[in-house]
Amino acid sequence: MPLRVLVVLLLVANLLYFTWSRGGLAMFGMVPASLAQGEPERLTQQIRPQMLKILKDESAPRP
C-alpha cells in the first residue's frame, strides 16, 4: 500500500511539473522563466537577417 501511494504521488508530481513547464499554470501566476521572458537579446544580435537565403540541396538523392 505505501508503495502505491508513493507511485501515485510521483506521477502527480511529474504531471504538475510537465504542466508547469509547458505554461499550463500561467493562470495561477506560475510560469517558467523561459516562457515569461523569451529571448529578445537574440533578435538584437542578428546582423542583416533579411540576407538569409535557404537553398535546396540538389545533390541529395530523391527517395
N, C-alpha and C positions, 0 to 999 in steps of 0.2 A: 504493500500500500504506500509506504513512504517514497518508494522509487517512482511510482506512478505520479505522485504529486510533484516530485522533482522534475520529471519529464514534462508534465503539463506546464509547470512554471517556466521551464526553459523555452518551451515552444511559444508561450505567450510573450516572454521577453524578446525572443527572436522576431516575432511578428510586430511587436511595438517598435523595435529598432528599425526594421525594414520600412515600416510606415513612416517613421520619423525621417529616415534618410532620403525618402522619396518626396518629402514635403507634405505628407498627408496630415500632419498635425499642425499645419500653419494656422488653422482657425483658432487654435489654442495658444498661439504665440510661440510655438516651439518649432523653429526652422533651423536646419543646419547652416553653418556659415557659408558653405559653398553655394547654396541656393539663394541666400539672402543678399550676398554682395555681387556675385558674378565676377567677371574679370575685366573691368574697364581699362585697366592699365595695359592689357594686351592690345586693345584697339588703338591706343595712343602710340604704341611702339611700332605699328605697321608702317612700312615705308612703301609708298605707292602701291597699294593693294589692287588698284584698277589695272595694273600692268600684268597681273597674274593671268596666265592662259593655260587651260587644261587641254592637253593634246592626247589624241588616241594613239595607242601603240599599234602601228600597222604590221610590225614584225611578229606579233603574237599569233600563234596558230588558232584557227577558228574551230570551235567544237563541232 
